[in-house]
Amino acid sequence: MKPEYENDLKSLFDLMQEQGGKYDNELVKKAFATCVEKHKGQKRWTNEEYYIHPVNVAKIIVTLGMDSPSIAAALLHDVIEDTDTTFEDIKKAFGEEVALLVDGVTKIGQISFSSKEQQQAESLRKMLIAMGKDIRVIIIKLADRLHNMRTIDAIPEQKQRDKSLETLEIYAPIAHRLGIRPVKEELEDLAIKHLDSVAYNEISELLKQKSHDREAVLSDIRQRIEQRLKEDMPGVELVFQSRVKSVYGIYRKMYLQSREFDEIYDVYAIRVITDTVADCYNILGIMHDMFRPIPNRFKDYISTPKPNMYQSLHTTVISRDGVPFEIQIRTFDMHHTAEFGIAAHWKYKEGVSDKSMDARLEWIRQILEEQDSSGDASELFRSIKVDLSEEDVFAVTPKGDVINLPVGSTVVDFAFAIHSAVGVKMVGAKVNGKIVPINHVINTGEVIDILTTNQRDHGPSRDWMNIAVTNQAKAKIRSWFKKEKRAENIEEGKDLLDKDFKRNGISLDEEDYEEFVEKMANKFHFGNAEEFYAAIGYGGILLSKIMPRVREDYNKRISAAKPIEISDIAPKTHKSSENVSVEGIDNCLIKLSKCCAPLPGDDIIGFITRGHGVSIHKRDCNNVPADLSKASEPDRWISAHWNNVKNDNFISTLHITALDKEGILGEVINAVYNMRVATHSVDARQTKDGNCVIIITISAESVEHLKSIIARISKISGVYNVERINR
């Protein structure tokens, strides 16, 4: 073995020794040798030997306190995907346990994340299934993603942004729910560094500027706390730590909540770790005697743990010098869980097959079941964003039971979180003794009494689907309508489908209508048209998602219904305002299609319609076949080009996705104004993931002009994506 290999192996073993615990050194050594041998000659994007990556992943796994099979699997996690090694090879050499871990990580690694939400959601489903079988699989994957994020500077800038957004929306929330705080915070910080480098650098600089002064004050405060506690609680074991809030944690409050740095009171914290829960509350009393507590800044996560099992007392106080800071008080067991989350089962226990482990993984099963009931894979993606949100609210039932829900949840979510039967029978709600509307947004500490009825035929309203926030409540409402209101669902589905057909210009006589719907039902895997209508009625299938395919099938049906005759084209005068010429036809009606809204400079093509002249499409329009020779009627597609007669202005609409920070709308409008571009309308709205969407309609002279406008807007700090859309 080369000297550098021996040094890497030694550093891995030194780290294992520092962690303590029992390790199978021979297994790890064998896995290391196999990793080096199989990846020989391969290079990473950093231009270093590839084996360095799995070794670093294994080191992260060691620091999380994972067991020997996890360390071996981390070393081997890429050999099946990147070399000629098979699952059977791993099983034969290292045993079934290690082989299954490697196979699980490999399957997750082969997931191809796409900008299409449906595909990404399906990938997430596979990941959750792998997690449910053995949670160590996703812990290894998190370590893999963490090391990749640490070395992300070596890949192209756009890929950096894509990986960072994926990390922030998928992997960091999973790390949060698993309670692995160090991994979660580092993933978030590395992601925001590449998504909004200006804000990241600003916060980092503020921390540097403030740290020197604050450290001196906090050091003095910490000494006073230590002295007081040792005097008041002699013989009690105490450990003191200092903590600085993560960059992303500060970012959320500064940019998403529009707060100044000095208005964030928990940037710096002093942590006190002790033996028992009783000692925690005693220390809290002493702290409130020493310092003045800030009202509404006390959180008791011991009596009400977070969903990831985090427990601690948090109180924000002000020192005599007027410096606000947070004090966190917890037991040693709570601290182990806070630092290592679910990985603490391997670090501090001999076995992992206990009931608490099953309880902590219950959310995986619940999310998968809810997605199965909806039949819509994209709901899964939404669940990760909403149900695994870092921010929670705690509300109380009249009996004193605490219900934990994501921020923004309503009393509808609260009712279904208690029990499905409570949600179904709800007729109203009281908050702190007062009647509130069912769209009331819950605040922490509220006492909520759900009012129900005993009427047998009572059920939820369809409007509740728009009021509920959690996927759990939506799935239960959807499930109730699916089971209890079949006839109503069919009628509702027929009505919705008929309205959408009219909106999309789909017109058929009664016989053709029934035949067409029956074919659509089969295409979307329903037994018959009634099942198709019912699914639309209870929300199991969304018309907005299937309508493009329905419209495409309708167009094919109409095209095949009547043979093309040139005489069908109404000979009308060419509209010179469209500035388009078509090959071989003079004096015909020209119209720009609304589906793709082509602009001068776009590559275009014409389609001969019946009685409406020639419709001009962009060549890459979804309604234009990629291969015209395979189109149902290729003769109806005809070459077209723009005339260079004059330089008209054309209306274009841009869809802008940006960080929801103060002033972002003004920056976009100023950018457009400075380019002397006419603006016709602007619409902006917040999204639940902390971003915003801006829809702006402008005048553009040509495609090139529009591209320059898009490029200018894309350079604005906080803007993620700018797309031209058709309205």
Secondary structure, 3 states (H helix, E strand, C coil): CCHHHHHHHHHHHHHHHHHCCCCCHHHHHHHHHHHHHHCCCCECCCCCECCHHHHHHHHHHHHCCCCHHHHHHHHCCCHHHHCCCCHHHHHHHHCHHHHHHHHHHHHHHCCCCCCCHHHHHHHHHHHHHHHHHCCHHHHHHHHHHHHHHHCHHHCCHHHHHHHHHHHHHHHHHHHHHCCCHHHHHHHHHHHHHHHCHHHHHHHHHHHHHHHHHHHHHHHHHHHHHHHHHHHHCCCCCCEEEEEECCHHHHHHHHHHCCCCHHHCCCCEEEEEEECCHHHHHHHHHHHHHHCEEEEEEEEECCCCCCCCCCCCEEEEEECCCCCEEEEEEEEHHHHHHHHHHHHHHHHHCCCCCCHHHHHHCHHHHHHHHHHHHHCCCHHHHHHHHHCCCCCEEEEECCCCCEEEEECCCEHHHHHHHHCHHHHHCEEEEEECCEEECCCCECCCCCEEEEEECCCCCCCCCCCHHHHCCCHHHHHHHHHHHHHHCHHHHHHHHHHHHHHHHHHCCCCCCHHHHHHHHHHHHHHCCCCCHHHHHHHHHHCCCCHHHHHHHHHHHHHHHHHHHCCCCHHHCCCCCCCHHHCEEECCCCCCCEEECCCCCCCCCCCEEEEECCCCCEEEEECCCCCCCCCHHHCCCHHHEEEEEECCCCCCCEEEEEEEEEECCCCHHHHHHHHHHHCCCCEEEEEEEECCCCEEEEEEEEEECCHHHHHHHHHHHHCCCCEEEEEEECC
